[in-house]
Amino acid sequence: MFSKFAFTIFEESIQKYHIKDDVHQSFENPYPKDDIAHLLYRKNWIDTVQWHYEDIIRDPAIVPSDALVLKRKIDASNQDRTDLVEYIDSYFLEKYNAVEVKDDATINTESPAWAIDRLSILALKIYHMQEEASRTDASAEHIKKCTQKLNVLLEQRKDLSTAIDQLLADIESGDKYMKVYKQMKMYNDDEMNPVLRGQK
């Protein structure tokens, strides 16, 4: 199943990041560029680095100028994340290009790649909640709450994985069809963001 394959790649990326646990570390993709695993690994690495950017920027003692630099990095990371989702959807569009869509086929509320995006974030939530549930310096109450939350996340993983695999099976059989809309973010556009437009 694709969801299990993807989640394994996400776990590999998360584990690799946390060897150094440093947002400034260099990135190296272990998969060839023509492999879907390459996109999945890159996607999750972006998510993982951004997860830790979000931790850092919430430091009450952060220097304002450092926070601004970090905000710009988060913005760039969000754009990279969106780009990777679109690349992954392009992979599925190509894969299922020859499928004969049935007359009564329906469209899903989100594309496969956006569902996989949620699975990538869920992998991060599970990793960090497992860390919290395993702490030896936390109270018993904290451990209990985090263990309960971890169990919910694991159930969510099961449900989301099932939904992703079902969606892909339905697309492959022609019962559903893909229709991808490129993200039209206006705030990064010099012509559409009135603040940026005013700087010209």
N, C-alpha and C positions, 0 to 999 in steps of 0.2 A: 504494500500500500504506500502511496506517495507520502501521506502524512507521516508515517513512521520513518521513512527515508529522510524527509526534510527535518524532522525533529532530531534525528541522530546527528545530522550536519550542524544544526543549531547548538546542540550540546557540545559538540567538538569545538566549535568556535568559542563558546562561553568558557569552556575549560582552558583553552589556549590563552584567551585574554587574561584570565585570572592567575596564570603562572606569574606574570609580572604585575598585573592589576594596576596598570598605568595608562592613562588616556593618551599619553605622548608616545607610547611604544609604536614601533614600525609595524606595518601590516604586511603579511605575506599569505597569499592564497595557495593552499596546497593542491587545488584542483585545476585542471586545464581549462582554458577560456571557453572551449566549445562544449563544456559539460554543464548541465543544469546545477550540479553541485557547486560549481564556481560561483554562480549567482546567489545561491542560497547561503553559502558561507559568507560571502561579501555582505549580503543583506543583514545577516545576524550580527556581523562584526560592527556594522554601522549602528545597529540598535544597542549593542552592548556598550560601545564607547559613549553613545548619547545617554544611556542609562546613568553612567557615572558622571557625565557632564551635569546632568540634572541634580545629582547629589551635591556636587561641588558648588553649583550656583546658589544652593539653598543655605550655604554657610552664612550665618548672620554677621560674621566678621569679615566677609569677603570685601576686598577693596573695590569700590565702585568701578574704577577703570578696568579692573580685571573681570568684573562681572559683565561689562559691556563687550569685552573681547570674547568672553565665553558665550554670551548671547548670540554673537555673530557666528560662532562655531556651531551652536545649536541650530541656528537658521540654515546654515550650509548643510548640516547633517540631515535636517528634515528634507531638504531638496534632494540630497543623495538617496535618502530612503525612498522617496517618491519615484525617483528615476529607476531604482532597482526593482520596485514593484512593477513598473511598466515593462521593464526588460523581462521579468518573469512571466508576465501576462503574454508578452510577445512569443515566448517559448510555447505556451499552451495554444495560442492562436495558430502557430505554425504546426504544432503537433496534431491538432484536430481540424486542420484546414480542409481535409478531404472528407470529413464526416458529412453524411447526408442528414440534414436537419429535418425532423418530422414536422408535418403541418401543424400539429398541436403542441409543438415544443414551446417551453416557457423560458423566460430569462430569470436569472437569479438576482437577488438584491445587491450582491457584490461579486466581483470577478474572483477567480481562483487565487490570484496573487494577493489580493487584499485580505482574503481569509488566511492565507499563508503568512502574511504580515502579522496578523493577530496571533498566529501560532508561534512565531518568532518571539514576540513580546511575552507570550505566556511562558515560553521556555526560560526567559530571564526571571520572570516572577517566581517560577518554581525553584530555580537555582537559589535565588536570594532568600526566599521563604524557608527553604531547607537549611540554609546557613543560620537563619534566625532560630529555627526550631532546634538546632544542634548546638547553640551557644552554651558554654559552661559558665559564663559570667553573668547570665541573665536569671531573673526570678522564675520560679516554677510557674507562676501565672503567665508570664511572657511566653515561656516555652509551650504551655498549654494552648494559648490563643494562636500562636504561630503554627502549631501542629494542626489545629482545627482549620486554619486558613489554607495550609498546605494541602490538606485532604480535599478541600473544595477546589483548589487549583488543579489537582490531579484529576478530579472528576470532570472539570472543565476541559482539560486536555483530551480526555477520552471523547467527550461530546463533540468538541471542535474537530478533532481528527476524523471522527465518523462522518461529520457533515462535509468536510473537505473531500474525503474519498468518495462519498456519495455524489457530490457535485461533479467531480471529475468523471465518475462512471456515467452519470446522466448526460454529460456533454459528449462523451465518447459514443454513447448509444443514440445520440440525436434527440433525446428527450428534453434537453436544455441546450441553449446556445449562448455563446459568449458575445458580448458587445462591450468593447472597452472604450471608455471616454478618457482621453488624456487629461491629466490634472491641469486646471486653468487657474493657477495661483496668481492672484493679482498683485499681492503686496511686494513681489520681487520684480515686477515689471516697471521699468522707468516711465512708461507711458500711462500705466493704469493706476499706480500708486500716486496720489496727489502730492504727497510729501516729496517723493523722489522726482516727480515731474517738475516740481517747483525749484529743484536744485539746478535745473538745466540753464 
